Amino acid sequence: MRVFTTLAVALVVALSPALAKDKPKPPPLEFKKSEQVLKWINDYRRAPEPDRLPEVVHAMGDLGLFRDLDSAGVYVGFIGGVIGANPEGAERLVSRMFPMPPEDQVVLIRAIAYSGLPDWKQLLQKFIERMPARMVLIRKYLYGDGKTLQELPIDEGSYVLDALWGYYFATGYREPIERIVSALKLSTNKDDLEKLTIGSMAKWTLASNASRERDLLDILAEEMNRQPPEVRKPLREVIEAAETFEIGKIRKDALAAIDELKLKGPQKARDFAWWGQAGQTALALGCVAAGAMGQVALGIPCVVGGAVSTAALKYFAPAQ
């Protein structure tokens, strides 16, 4: 019996490579528009497929989603999150993203830095020869003042919020949500239009996504006992809006506060050109929640992924 068992084990071991070789590969992913990419990103953490990341990154590049880095934060954060959540396969994943156009390599460099891996600099160094056109940026991250995602100030701009959302979509970790929650204190700012807008975007996107995802809503409920008073009040409003699906109230309150500050603030605060830029990012963020569900549930005529139509911008911007 022992001899038979040994032979059986040997036979299984011998056949394993052949069986693995005959295992059918999943069909290639086909993305014809950015909404499909965002839906895949939104669904990813429920059934992670890290081996498909290089394929998705190539699709992002083909769709031109990296052309405007200011609106590519959600993609950079997502790529960094997948890399960071798979440390043993990180080098293999990055390697399979090549060849990559030099203009898109900026995204990869940032994603590696944002990954949260303790040895992210060593990982980046392994690909220096494949990115000779990006040596200045690589040196900045390896030896200069290039910041990781954790080091980027939450009030620096909407790009940081985008990147944190992307990292959360890749991992489901609570750390990026904690940082987005911390930005809620800016939603009550009465003196700085930029900070008020960033805080309002944090509030809107938290409520929008939490209304569709129970796990996120649970994280927000737990944060109520951990945050300082200046965060707990707007966080309570976020939770209530998510639970009652009254997301529109968040947008109306934010616009009212922004309008008031624009009217009473200095000329810089009343500069509509700046608001136009902020409005585009706010729309792109808000549409991540709606577009990832396959519908524009927020009732705003937008194009998911950063590009916004003139009609949408006029719809969202305060009246002049």
C-alpha positions as CSV (number, residue, x, y, z in Angstrom):
1,M,0.0,0.0,0.0
2,R,2.8,2.4,0.8
3,V,4.5,1.7,-2.5
4,F,1.2,2.4,-4.3
5,T,0.7,5.6,-2.4
6,T,4.2,6.7,-3.3
7,L,3.7,6.0,-7.0
8,A,0.4,7.8,-6.9
9,V,2.0,10.9,-5.4
10,A,4.8,10.7,-7.9
11,L,2.3,10.5,-10.8
12,V,0.4,13.5,-9.6
13,V,3.6,15.5,-9.2
14,A,4.7,14.5,-12.7
15,L,1.4,15.4,-14.3
16,S,0.9,18.7,-12.4
17,P,2.9,20.9,-14.9
18,A,1.0,19.4,-17.8
19,L,-2.3,19.9,-16.1
20,A,-1.4,23.5,-15.3
21,K,-0.2,24.0,-18.8
22,D,-3.6,22.8,-20.2
23,K,-5.6,25.1,-17.9
24,P,-7.4,27.5,-20.1
25,K,-6.5,31.1,-19.8
26,P,-9.2,33.7,-19.1
27,P,-10.4,35.6,-22.1
28,P,-8.6,38.9,-22.7
29,L,-10.2,42.0,-21.3
30,E,-11.7,44.4,-23.8
31,F,-12.2,48.0,-22.8
32,K,-13.6,50.4,-25.4
33,K,-14.3,53.3,-23.1
34,S,-13.2,54.6,-19.7
35,E,-16.4,53.7,-18.0
36,Q,-15.6,50.0,-18.5
37,V,-12.2,50.5,-16.9
38,L,-13.7,52.2,-13.9
39,K,-16.3,49.4,-13.5
40,W,-13.5,46.8,-13.5
41,I,-11.6,48.9,-10.9
42,N,-14.7,49.3,-8.7
43,D,-15.4,45.5,-8.8
44,Y,-11.7,44.5,-8.4
45,R,-11.4,44.2,-4.6
46,R,-14.4,41.8,-4.4
47,A,-12.5,39.3,-6.6
48,P,-8.9,40.5,-7.0
49,E,-7.1,39.5,-10.2
50,P,-3.6,41.1,-9.8
51,D,-2.2,39.1,-12.7
52,R,-4.5,41.1,-15.0
53,L,-3.1,44.4,-13.9
54,P,-0.6,44.8,-16.7
55,E,-3.3,44.0,-19.2
56,V,-5.5,46.7,-17.7
57,V,-2.7,49.2,-17.6
58,H,-2.1,48.7,-21.3
59,A,-5.8,49.3,-21.9
60,M,-5.7,52.5,-19.8
61,G,-2.8,53.8,-21.9
62,D,-4.5,52.9,-25.2
63,L,-7.6,54.8,-24.1
64,G,-5.5,57.9,-23.3
65,L,-6.3,57.8,-19.5
66,F,-2.8,58.9,-18.6
67,R,-2.6,62.0,-20.8
68,D,-3.8,64.4,-18.1
69,L,-1.9,63.4,-14.9
70,D,-4.0,65.8,-12.8
71,S,-7.1,63.7,-13.6
72,A,-5.3,60.3,-13.6
73,G,-5.0,60.1,-9.8
74,V,-7.6,57.3,-9.5
75,Y,-5.6,55.2,-12.0
76,V,-2.2,55.9,-10.4
77,G,-3.6,55.1,-6.9
78,F,-5.2,51.9,-8.2
79,I,-2.0,50.6,-9.9
80,G,0.0,51.4,-6.8
81,G,-2.5,49.7,-4.6
82,V,-2.4,46.4,-6.6
83,I,1.4,46.5,-6.6
84,G,1.5,47.2,-2.8
85,A,-1.0,44.4,-2.0
86,N,1.1,41.8,-3.9
87,P,4.7,42.3,-2.7
88,E,5.9,38.9,-3.8
89,G,4.7,39.4,-7.3
90,A,5.3,43.1,-7.6
91,E,8.5,42.9,-9.8
92,R,6.8,40.5,-12.1
93,L,3.7,42.7,-12.4
94,V,5.7,45.8,-13.2
95,S,7.9,43.9,-15.7
96,R,4.8,42.8,-17.7
97,M,3.7,46.4,-18.1
98,F,6.6,47.0,-20.5
99,P,6.9,48.1,-23.2
100,M,5.3,51.3,-22.1
101,P,5.5,54.7,-23.9
102,P,7.8,57.2,-22.1
103,E,4.9,59.6,-21.5
104,D,3.0,56.8,-19.6
105,Q,6.0,55.8,-17.6
106,V,5.4,58.8,-15.3
107,V,2.3,57.0,-14.0
108,L,4.2,53.8,-13.4
109,I,6.9,55.6,-11.4
110,R,4.4,57.3,-9.2
111,A,2.4,54.1,-8.8
112,I,5.5,52.3,-7.5
113,A,6.2,55.2,-5.1
114,Y,2.6,55.1,-4.0
115,S,2.5,51.3,-3.5
116,G,3.4,51.5,0.2
117,L,6.0,48.7,-0.2
118,P,8.9,49.2,2.3
119,D,11.3,48.5,-0.5
120,W,9.6,50.5,-3.3
121,K,12.9,52.3,-4.1
122,Q,14.7,49.0,-4.7
123,L,11.8,48.0,-7.0
124,L,12.0,51.2,-8.9
125,Q,15.8,50.9,-9.3
126,K,15.3,47.5,-11.1
127,F,13.5,49.2,-14.0
128,I,15.8,52.2,-14.5
129,E,17.2,50.8,-17.7
130,R,13.8,50.4,-19.2
131,M,12.9,54.1,-18.6
132,P,15.9,56.1,-19.7
133,A,13.7,59.0,-20.8
134,R,12.4,59.4,-17.2
135,M,15.7,59.6,-15.4
136,V,15.0,63.1,-14.0
137,L,11.8,61.9,-12.4
138,I,13.3,58.6,-11.2
139,R,16.1,60.5,-9.5
140,K,13.6,62.8,-7.8
141,Y,11.8,59.8,-6.2
142,L,15.0,57.9,-5.4
143,Y,17.2,60.8,-4.1
144,G,15.1,64.0,-4.1
145,D,11.8,65.2,-2.7
146,G,9.4,62.9,-4.6
147,K,6.6,62.1,-2.2
148,T,4.8,58.8,-1.5
149,L,1.0,58.8,-1.4
150,Q,1.2,58.8,2.4
151,E,3.4,61.9,2.3
152,L,1.1,63.9,0.0
153,P,-0.8,66.5,2.1
154,I,-4.6,65.8,1.9
155,D,-5.2,69.5,1.3
156,E,-2.8,69.7,-1.6
157,G,-5.5,69.2,-4.2
158,S,-8.1,66.9,-5.7
159,Y,-5.4,64.6,-7.3
160,V,-4.6,63.3,-3.8
161,L,-8.2,62.4,-3.2
162,D,-8.4,60.6,-6.5
163,A,-5.2,58.6,-5.7
164,L,-6.5,57.6,-2.3
165,W,-9.8,56.4,-3.8
166,G,-7.8,54.4,-6.4
167,Y,-5.7,52.8,-3.7
168,Y,-8.9,51.9,-1.8
169,F,-10.5,50.4,-4.9
170,A,-7.4,48.2,-5.3
171,T,-7.1,47.0,-1.7
172,G,-10.2,47.7,0.4
173,Y,-7.8,49.0,3.1
174,R,-9.2,51.4,5.6
175,E,-6.1,53.7,5.7
176,P,-6.9,55.6,2.5
177,I,-10.5,56.1,3.7
178,E,-9.2,57.4,7.0
179,R,-7.2,60.1,5.2
180,I,-10.2,61.0,3.0
181,V,-12.3,61.3,6.2
182,S,-9.7,63.6,7.7
183,A,-10.3,66.0,4.8
184,L,-13.9,66.5,6.0
185,K,-12.7,69.2,8.4
186,L,-12.0,71.3,5.3
187,S,-15.7,71.2,4.3
188,T,-16.5,73.8,6.9
189,N,-13.7,76.1,6.0
190,K,-15.0,79.7,5.7
191,D,-11.8,81.4,4.5
192,D,-10.2,79.4,1.8
193,L,-12.1,78.4,-1.4
194,E,-9.7,75.8,-2.5
195,K,-9.7,74.0,0.9
196,L,-13.5,74.3,1.1
197,T,-13.8,72.7,-2.4
198,I,-11.5,69.8,-1.5
199,G,-13.4,69.2,1.7
200,S,-16.7,69.2,-0.2
201,M,-15.4,66.7,-2.7
202,A,-14.3,64.4,0.1
203,K,-17.7,64.7,1.6
204,W,-19.6,64.1,-1.6
205,T,-17.5,61.1,-2.8
206,L,-17.6,59.4,0.7
207,A,-21.4,59.7,0.7
208,S,-21.8,58.6,-2.9
209,N,-19.6,55.5,-2.5
210,A,-20.9,54.6,1.0
211,S,-24.5,54.6,-0.3
212,R,-23.6,51.7,-2.6
213,E,-21.1,49.8,-0.4
214,R,-21.9,48.5,3.1
215,D,-18.3,47.8,4.0
216,L,-17.3,51.4,3.4
217,L,-20.3,52.6,5.4
218,D,-19.2,50.4,8.3
219,I,-15.7,52.0,8.2
220,L,-17.2,55.4,8.3
221,A,-19.4,54.4,11.3
222,E,-16.3,53.2,13.2
223,E,-14.5,56.4,12.4
224,M,-17.1,58.4,14.3
225,N,-15.5,57.2,17.5
226,R,-12.0,58.1,16.4
227,Q,-12.2,61.5,14.8
228,P,-12.0,64.9,16.4
229,P,-15.1,67.1,16.8
230,E,-14.4,69.1,13.7
231,V,-14.6,65.9,11.6
232,R,-17.4,64.1,13.4
233,K,-20.0,66.6,12.4
234,P,-19.6,66.5,8.6
235,L,-18.9,62.7,8.9
236,R,-22.3,62.3,10.6
237,E,-23.9,64.1,7.7
238,V,-22.0,61.8,5.2
239,I,-23.3,58.7,7.0
240,E,-26.9,60.0,7.2
241,A,-26.8,60.9,3.5
242,A,-25.5,57.5,2.5
243,E,-28.0,55.6,4.6
244,T,-31.0,57.7,3.3
245,F,-29.6,58.0,-0.3
246,E,-30.0,61.8,-0.1
247,I,-26.7,62.5,-1.8
248,G,-28.1,65.5,-3.6
249,K,-28.3,67.4,-0.3
250,I,-24.5,67.1,0.1
251,R,-24.0,68.7,-3.3
252,K,-26.5,71.5,-2.6
253,D,-25.0,72.3,0.8
254,A,-21.5,72.4,-0.7
255,L,-22.5,74.7,-3.5
256,A,-24.3,77.0,-1.1
257,A,-21.1,77.2,1.1
258,I,-18.9,77.8,-2.0
259,D,-21.3,80.5,-3.3
260,E,-21.3,82.3,0.0
261,L,-17.5,82.3,0.2
262,K,-17.2,83.4,-3.4
263,L,-19.6,86.3,-2.7
264,K,-18.0,87.4,0.5
265,G,-14.4,86.4,-0.2
266,P,-11.5,88.2,-2.0
267,Q,-11.3,88.5,-5.8
268,K,-9.2,85.4,-6.0
269,A,-12.0,83.4,-4.4
270,R,-14.4,84.8,-7.0
271,D,-12.3,83.7,-10.0
272,F,-14.6,81.4,-12.0
273,A,-11.7,80.1,-14.1
274,W,-10.3,78.4,-11.0
275,W,-13.7,77.0,-10.1
276,G,-14.0,75.6,-13.6
277,Q,-10.9,73.5,-12.9
278,A,-12.2,72.4,-9.5
279,G,-15.6,71.7,-10.9
280,Q,-14.2,69.3,-13.5
281,T,-12.4,67.3,-10.9
282,A,-15.4,67.2,-8.6
283,L,-17.5,65.9,-11.5
284,A,-15.0,63.3,-12.4
285,L,-14.8,62.1,-8.7
286,G,-18.5,62.0,-8.3
287,C,-18.9,60.1,-11.5
288,V,-16.6,57.4,-10.3
289,A,-19.3,56.3,-7.9
290,A,-22.1,56.5,-10.6
291,G,-20.2,55.3,-13.6
292,A,-18.6,52.3,-11.8
293,M,-22.2,51.1,-11.2
294,G,-22.9,51.3,-14.9
295,Q,-25.2,54.3,-14.6
296,V,-25.0,58.0,-14.0
297,A,-27.1,57.8,-10.8
298,L,-26.2,61.3,-9.7
299,G,-28.1,62.9,-12.5
300,I,-25.2,64.9,-13.8
301,P,-24.3,64.8,-17.5
302,C,-20.7,63.8,-17.2
303,V,-18.1,61.7,-18.9
304,V,-16.5,59.3,-16.3
305,G,-12.7,59.4,-16.0
306,G,-11.8,63.1,-15.9
307,A,-13.2,64.4,-19.2
308,V,-16.2,66.7,-18.6
309,S,-18.5,68.2,-21.2
310,T,-19.1,72.0,-21.3
311,A,-22.8,71.3,-20.4
312,A,-21.8,69.4,-17.3
313,L,-19.5,72.1,-16.1
314,K,-22.1,74.7,-16.6
315,Y,-24.6,72.5,-14.7
316,F,-22.4,72.1,-11.7
317,A,-20.8,75.5,-11.5
318,P,-22.4,78.2,-9.4
319,A,-24.5,80.7,-11.3
320,Q,-22.7,84.0,-12.2
